[in-house]
Amino acid sequence: MNAAALQRLADRIELEDLVIRYANAIDRRDFDALDAVFLPDAHIDYRAMGGIQGDYPTVKAWLPQALGSFPAYMHLIGNVEFQIDGDTAHGRVACFNPMQVPDPNGGEGETMFLGLWYLDEYRRTVDGWRIARRAEQRCYLHNMPAWMKRALKLV
């Protein structure tokens, strides 16, 4: 295997690791770990699933509030596709996101299932690959309560 092929393989592994570190940081509610995932000037757009868009510091500050009411959730990452061009890359990453929804009347609530893709732009830095832009693209919402759809303006 030549040096270029080895570099492509290493880049792909590092990008897969990056998107997995994102999912694990979110699921652990370790939002400071995202500092090693996103560039400080990254732009994030979570509007497709009812969130906000903005620069990384704004979105990072919003995440604990937005996710704090959910008792449990998981972001399962798969079907990764990367186009690498030197020190930049684009990616499309599938995410299966079950979330336990709090019952507004008390109790455990239901579990909803969200399907989405992350559409990413990456940049290589001296510290490794980082996400420069991330946008969500909705695939489906299953079992999301009507009150939540209205609140998130997804209806």
N, C-alpha and C positions, 0 to 999 in steps of 0.2 A: 504494500500500500504506500503510495507516495505522500509527501508532506501535505499537499493540498487536500487530499482525501482525508487524512488524519485530522486536519484542522476543521474540515466540515463536520466530521463526526464529533469532535470535541465541542464545537459550537452548538450542535444539536443537543448534546447531552447537557451542556450548561444552560441552554434555553429551557429545556424540559425541567431541569432542577429549579430554575427561576420561577416558572409558573406553579410548580408544586410548592415552593416556599411561600408564594403568595397565598395559596389555598390554606396551607397549614397555619400561617400567621393569622388569617381571618378566623379560622375555626378555633384556634387557641385564644382568640381575642387578645393577641399579642400585637397590637397595632404599631408599636415601636419597631417591631421586626420588619415592617414594611419599608423602613428607611433604607434597607439593603436590597429592596426589590424595585422601588421606583426611583427615578431621577428626581432631584429636588424640584425641578421645574416641569415635571411630568403633567400632562393634562389627562383627566379621567372623566369619563362620561357614563354614569350609571342610570341615566334617565329611562332606558328601554325597560327596566324592571322596577321603575317607580322611585329611583334615587335622584341624586343631584349630579351636576357636572361642575368641574372647576379644576383649579390647580391642586397639586398633591397635598400641600399643607391644609387647604380648605376641606378636601375630601377626607383626609386622615382624621381631622378634628370631628367630622360629622359621623364617622363610622361607629364609635362607641354608642352614641345616642341612637342611631338608626338600627343597630343590631342588638342593643341592650334589652329590648323587650322580648326577644325570642329566647325561650328556655334552652333550645338546642338547635343546631344546624350543622350541615356538612357540605363542603364543596368538593365534589369528586371530579377531578380533571382527567380528560382523555382526548383521544382523536386529535392530537397536536399536529399542526402543519406549519412549518417554518420555511420562509424564503430568505436565505442569508445572502447578503451582498457586502462583503468586506466587514466593516465595523457597524453596519446597520442590518436590520432584519425586520420582517413582517411576520405576523403569526395569526393563526386562527385556532382557538383552543375551545373545545367543548367543555361545558360544565353542567353537571347534574347536581342540583342543589335542593335536597329535602330540608324543610324548616318546620319546626314545631311552632304552631301559631298559638299565641296566648288567647284564651277565651275571655272576651271582655266581661263576661258574667261570672268569671271565676272558673276554676278547674284547669285541667291539663290542656284542653284544646285539641285541635286536629293537627295533622301533618300535611303540609302542602308540598308539592313537587314543582320545582322550577327548572326549565331547560333553557340554556342560553349558550351563546358563543362569546368569547372574548376576542375582539379584533384589536390586535396589538401592533405597536411599533417598538422596536428595541434598539438600544445603542450599546456598543461595547465601551466600557470605561476601564481605567487602570484597576478598578476593583471588580471587574467582570461585567457581564451583561446586566442591563437594567431596563425596565419598562419606561419608555419615553411618552407613550400615548396608549390609553386603553379605553375602548368603548364596548359596551355590552350590546349584543344583538339578541332579541328575544326569539325563542323558538316556541315555548309553550308555558302556560300556567295551569297547573292541575290542583284542584281542591283549595284554591285561594278563596277565603271568605269574601262575600260580596262587600261587606263593610270595608275590608282592606283594599279591594280593588278601587272602591270609590275614594278612599283616603289617599291612595297612591296615584289617583287619576289614570288608572289603567282600563277604564271602561269607556 
